[in-house]
Amino acid sequence: MNDSSTPTTPAAASGGDGDGDEPLEPDAVVDFESAGLADEETLARLRAVSFYLDEAFEVPGTNYRVGLDPILGLVPGIGDATASALSAYILVEAAMLGVPRATLARMLGNVVLDATVGSLPLVGDVFDAAWKANARNVRLLEARYDDASPAGAAADRRFLLAAVAAVTLLLVALGAATAVVALWALGQVGLL
């Protein structure tokens, strides 16, 4: 929705005439939400994050695509935590857009499954390449975006913040456990 009467410049948004009568502070909030510009930019950004995590590279000789998620997973602990943090970013943005709680729960389930199974050495990387949790979550977001309710947005944000905190703690624990197990295994075979 692009209403031409809605101010889109900082001077117009502040009520000034643009001549510098009322300068904006560097951290002043400008309401782009009413014009819908921020929502479209957010959706485009989430599509890009999803693409790079799940479909950035074509497997030679096939039509199958993989992204950075399974590649990052090859780095014990740190790689899976980084990919999961980017997946959580998609969740946070979805909550900020006001996606319904049921959809956020499904998206969270995709991230938790991806993070849990994806943390397994090698098998998890194959799972990440096949599951593509980020692409699934962006599709869910796009399908439910029209159902977004501003009234439920605050409750969804609280729900998501608590869920992201729990997932972050789980990911840190999984990353540490994976690193310890990898170091132990390397020590047992005499490589460390």
C-alpha positions, -999 to 999 in steps of 0.1 A, spaced: 0 0 0 17 32 -12 -3 62 -1 12 93 -18 0 115 11 21 95 36 54 113 43 84 93 32 112 118 36 127 126 70 117 163 67 82 154 58 79 128 85 91 152 112 66 178 102 92 202 90 93 218 56 126 204 46 145 237 50 162 225 82 138 242 106 134 210 126 165 189 121 161 152 129 184 136 154 206 108 140 185 82 159 151 97 151 124 72 142 108 77 108 76 58 102 81 40 69 58 11 81 26 31 71 38 31 34 46 -6 35 81 1 22 99 -15 52 78 -47 50 87 -53 13 124 -46 20 123 -70 50 107 -97 28 133 -92 1 161 -94 27 147 -126 42 144 -141 7 180 -133 1 192 -148 34 172 -179 27 186 -182 -8 222 -179 4 217 -204 33 198 -230 13 202 -226 -25 232 -205 -34 252 -231 -53 242 -257 -79 256 -292 -74 276 -298 -106 260 -323 -130 226 -319 -113 197 -294 -109 200 -297 -71 210 -266 -52 227 -263 -18 235 -232 3 259 -221 29 240 -239 57 254 -274 51 288 -259 42 290 -240 74 280 -272 92 313 -287 83 330 -264 108 323 -281 142 303 -260 166 308 -226 152 294 -233 117 262 -248 129 257 -220 155 263 -194 128 238 -210 104 212 -214 132 216 -177 143 208 -167 107 178 -190 108 167 -174 140 171 -140 124 143 -150 99 121 -159 129 127 -125 146 119 -106 114 88 -127 109 76 -118 144 83 -81 138 61 -83 107 33 -96 128 31 -132 115 6 -153 135 18 -173 165 9 -207 150 31 -199 120 59 -187 142 57 -220 161 60 -240 129 89 -219 118 106 -224 152 100 -261 148 118 -261 115 148 -242 130 150 -265 160 149 -296 139 175 -282 115 197 -272 144 194 -304 163 199 -329 134 222 -305 116 246 -305 145 254 -342 139 287 -345 120 283 -352 83 248 -367 86 236 -333 98 252 -316 68 234 -339 44 201 -333 63 207 -295 61 212 -298 23 179 -317 20 157 -301 46 163 -264 37 146 -250 68 151 -214 58 134 -218 24 105 -235 42 103 -207 67 102 -180 41 75 -198 22 55 -201 55 61 -164 61 49 -154 27 18 -176 29 8 -162 63 19 -127 58 -15 -115 47 -30 -131 79 -8 -109 101 -26 -93 130 -12 -61 145 -31 -69 177 -13 -102 182 21 -88 172 32 -79 207 23 -113 221 41 -130 192 72 -109 199 73 -120 235 67 -156 225 95 -154 200 120 -137 222 116 -164 248 118 -191 222 149 -175 206 166 -173 240 159 -210 246 171 -220 211 202 -199 215 211 -217 248 204 -250 231 226 -241 202 255 -230 224 252 -263 243 251 -283 211 280 -264 196 301 -270 227 292 -306 229 299 -312 192 333 -295 196 342 -316 227 331 -349 210 351 -340 178 382 -332 198 378 -364 219 374 -385 187 404 -369 171 424 -377 202 412 -413 202 425 -419 166 458 -401 174 453 -371 152 454 -347 181 
